[in-house]
Structure formats: C-alpha cells, structure tokens
C-alpha cells in the first residue's frame, strides 16, 4: 500500500504520472559546422515545456571526441532554448564535439536525448615570435626571418607581409612530415 498510515473515510488520493516532454530538436550549429568561437547552441523548445507556467529546464551535454564531458543545466523561460555561456567549460581548439539536449518538465520528468549533432572548433591562432611588431628602428635586413609558435594540427601556414594596410607578399609554408 503506497499510502500507509491513518486513513479517513472519504479522502481521495490522486496519482498522476503525467507526460514527459517531447524531445528537443537541435537547430545550430549545423552538423559538422566549423566554429570560429564558442558557438551558441540552439534548439527548438519542447512543446510540453513551452506550455508550462511552472519552472522547467533543459540539460545540455557536450562531449569532446577525447572523451571530456561538459554538462550544462539551463533553466527558466522560453528564451533559454540556447546555450551561449562557455565560461565554466571552455572549448579546446581543433577539436570535434558532439552535443545533445533533453527537456525536464515541472514534475521532473524528462524527454529522451535529442539526436546528437557535432561541431568542430578552429585551429588555434599562431603567435608571431619574430620579428617583433613595430620594430624600432626599422629592420636593417631586407630578408627577415619570420618565426611563430607552432599550432597543433596545422599542416600549412599562410604568411602575409603588409606595407601599411596593403598586402605586398603572401606565401604558404607547409609543415614538414615527421
């Protein structure tokens, strides 16, 4: 008996299971998109969640192919069918991530996970080591050596030499095979 204890004649107990929210549909970033900054993950609201006046939430799960798992909980109104704050779990450059979402209703019932999508983060930006920017006095060498920090995963680099705002020379440097 689920209701053990004193019982008064005429009391009525109602137990309702309710309906779990529908599965959210992921909108962006699109499948296998290359993102240049932490993306805004966006999905369609679950229809049951939209109809609720009580608090509800979404759970967002982001997993890097290296297995590192980021889980976010977003709560409150309809405007939260997206995730844009990555401060708690910054993304790594040159990495593929899979993401999925599920909805929770006011009875703490949850939908199935959405069909996952993937996105890729761009390579890190190379950092120029030399020559130092705004060298003073001007370089006395008409053939300076350019050096920069290597970027993991880069196969080529494009070097542009500018005079003011105008590009005067562009070259592609291929990373030697190991």
C-alpha positions, 0 to 999 in steps of 0.5 A: 500500500503506497499510502500507509498510515491513518486513513479517513473515510472519504479522502481521495488520493490522486496519482498522476504520472503525467507526460514527459516532454517531447524531445528537443530538436537541435537547430545550430550549429549545423552538423559538422559546422566549423566554429570560429568561437564558442558557438551558441547552441540552439534548439527548438523548445519542447512543446510540453515545456513551452506550455508550462507556467511552472519552472522547467529546464533543459540539460545540455551535454557536450562531449569532446571526441577525447572523451571530456564531458561538459554538462550544462543545466539551463533553466527558466523561460522560453528564451533559454532554448540556447546555450551561449555561456562557455565560461565554466567549460571552455572549448579546446581548439581543433577539436570535434564535439558532439552535443545533445539536449533533453527537456525536464518538465515541472514534475521532473520528468524528462524527454529522451536525448535529442539526436546528437549533432557535432561541431568542430572548433578552429585551429588555434591562432599562431603567435608571431615570435619574430620579428617583433611588431613595430620594430624600432628602428626599422629592420636593417635586413631586407630578408627577415626571418619570420618565426611563430609558435607552432599550432597543433594540427596545422599542416600549412601556414599562410604568411602575409607581409603588409606595407601599411594596410596593403598586402605586398607578399603572401606565401604558404609554408607547409609543415614538414612530415615527421 
